[in-house]
């Protein structure tokens, strides 16, 4: 029996990536990456997506069971339509599934990056064997996904699970979404960078390694750079990560009350900081949870799949949606 | 074919209620109610529960497909065990399902009141025909339940969906659970009563109808009484309901971002205040939602089943869990 071939594609703001999976695996056989050229419009990007898929797939997509696509969001995964896309001009209401299916003649499935990373961590990563998984990605933004009794929670239009857009600080800092005080606005990598800039500008942290790493230029201070200084032992920098960890942990207590998962997995760039982030996060969970039923025996762990989680998730989506059909056909 | 008989029981802090449903209906054939006598301990209450069930059921429980029980919580609905019960002394770790099944020789299923009210509103009430339903009960406390793609969201141990215990006001008023600033602590009937007491004590609302209804006694001011004054047109009283509605609406925006339901149903005593509560709630949802995808075409409506929702839900639980088996056996 020949294993079905699954293709995963990630349409990002800066690059389009594609990977081929031979059978039910998270190890790609081959991968490709090209600039998105979002400014050139939808058609250019879609041509690039098609080209990337054909690059990793066998000629004429022979043996390909389907394609999973991480598309810009918010999107409707049931209809396969991008509803809006702040980072990609002209994409509102684009029926990506329909367009690609017509061009490729194989089934195409859409998902958002955080949901698909959650799917990947559940099927192949840190949450394997669990049935109720909360996944958070802490990066320039904060997103997430929930597996409940072995099913992805998508909501009526597939717009779940915007964990970054819940209120953390009433009337707090402006969020990318236009609201104020959301978790993403106080605890994402972007927020960490902005908080550090503000404190440095105010004259604090004279001796911080952040200045050195930024070459003395305030506007070069980013969350990534604060993280680098924190990992190098800079206490001033660590303070910003601790603060973010506390906000995330306090929100996690709410999420535990709502979702009652058996494991929490944290991915994204900020999560790579390890204990500097996870310790204050875990402490805050215990402090703010209403009782131990919610956190006892509920590990809060780093993601296992790294940067590829989304792409693996796009593959996992099509393994789930088209996999069994492909095997029946074979 | 004889319709299977389903029994619903509600073990409340003050009374034990039981209802009999002949077939898949939300209209009980007969009901009964007796004091819980919680202070006399678990065994007394369980005997009362058994007696109530036998009162509404046919002799020897002939034709009874099963019993659904609203038990004090938090509880594990999968194991049928009460984990803790602040209002009912001695109930921690009581295997209610096992005990009642041994005594009754029919299948018994446990659920918490808010989840079962959600189930009832979905199967028989305001959310019929929807697949993604968020239900809130706004009463002395605030609870809820979520139906996602036609399944109740329970979480790993069945402890979902504690919507009243999410942070609304950091470092805010003390919540019944021991944490501070939870939604329940600022927007429940209890909070409304407490807020009114504080303002009256401070000398505000001299001419409010609340004084009249309370017979001039500050400690007789409750949420229910504030609601009564608000319904009678008292503006001072209405202010407290508006405030609660705004808090609930702001939290609802978070819930829409997380759950993306197609309908929101609000039950519980406070919801009976109608527009006085619902208008500020709906306004806050629109103000705090990150975009219209989350609230457009998502009605926010009052519950349809009233006080019986929980009991009907207990019946609905056993209709779901034991119904088809019973029919196969018949």
Interface residues (C-beta under 8 A of the other chain):
Chain A: X74 X83 X84 X130 X131 X132 X148 X149 X151 X153 X154 X155 X156 X157 X158 X159 X160 X161 X162 X163 X165 X166 X167 X168 X169 X170 X175 X177 X178 X179 X250 X251 X253 X254 X257 X258 X259 X260 X261 X262 X288 X290 X291 X293 X294 X298
Chain B: X74 X83 X84 X130 X131 X132 X148 X149 X151 X153 X154 X155 X156 X157 X158 X159 X160 X161 X162 X163 X165 X166 X167 X168 X169 X170 X175 X177 X178 X179 X182 X250 X251 X253 X254 X257 X258 X259 X260 X261 X262 X288 X290 X291 X293 X294 X298
